[in-house]
């Protein structure tokens, strides 16, 4: 067979085509590897999630009307409703959400978004005005997150710890209920609060399958899809750090 004759005028074009094919094939292999890696990661995450059968969500006024029966049918086992934030803000949908949630017989909790600038007493009074006795059956939750210009370096942590502990003590004394702190591991470590029956933790950046002995709840994602009233709604999803028997015992104890 005669060797293919590549004329000099076409040699560079021929080499360019060969290089292009190699690049395209290489990109294809990289994409294929990324897809495979993502599929393996997703499968592993789903396997880890199966170890935590009790799943719950957080709801605030931005989520609009919520059909709690639909959430329950989609596997949700508990719900936390936003009630207040700081010393003045109240969630517009809290009262209606709480009343409608009672018909679903889902375990319900309420949470307050902690302010770094408001006094503990002012935040406590805001919470009581809004919630009254509608605290549900789960521990009262105080969410502590960085916001605005506040971060680990700009906060005066002794003052934060003092205000938060005062707020937790006032809530516990008034309602005779445990208080849950929802925060990242970094914030929890800076708060220097030990986990007890009275003070529980809800870690927002934990990893499933990792040691989480001090955590009652572990947030899995900020946006998990749920089928609610024939529509898809994205809500923050959290799991209880235990099995179904431990969950039943936890509900009895709290």
C-alpha positions, 0 to 999 in steps of 0.5 A: 500500500502506498504511503499517504502523500501529505503535501507541504501546503496541507501539512500544518492543517493536517497536524492542526486537525490531529491536535484538535482531535486529541484535545477534544478526546482529552476533554471528553475523558475529563468530563467523563471522569468528572461525571463518574466521580460525581455519580460515585460521590452522590451515591456515597452521600445517599448511602450515608443519608440512609443511616439517618432516617429522621429528616426535618426542615426549617420554614420561614415566611419566604417559603409562602404557604406550606401544606404540612400534610404534603411535607409529611407524605414526602418523608419529613418527620419534624419541622422548625418554624421561624418565629423571631429575629433580634429585638423587633423582627417577627415572621409574618407567617409564624402564627398561621404556620403554627396553627396549620401544622398542628393538624399534621401531628408532626413534631414542631419546633420554633426558632429565633435568629440571634442578633449580635447587637440587641440585648438578651432581654429585648430578644427574649421579650420579642420572642415571648410576644410572638410565640406566647405558648406556641413553642411546639414539642421540640426544644426551642432553637436559637440560630447563631450565624454571621451576617452583614459585617459580623464575622469571627474577627469582628465580633466581641466574643465575651459579649456575644457569649454573655448575651447568648447565655442570658437569652438561653437561660431566660428562655429555659426558665420561662418555658421550662424547655431545653434550648437548641443552638443552631450554628457552625462548628466554628461558632459553637467552639467560640461560644464555649457552651457544653452540650447537655440535656438543657443545652443542645447543638444543631450543627449547620456544617457537619458531615454525615458519617463523621463523629457527631456525638455532641450534635442532636441535629445535623443540617444536610443542605440549604436546598433540598427539594420536596413535593408540596401540594403538587409543586417542588419546594426547596427547603433547608434539610436537617437530620436527627443524629440517631435512629428511629428508636432513639428519635422516639425516646428523644421525643418522650424526653423533650 
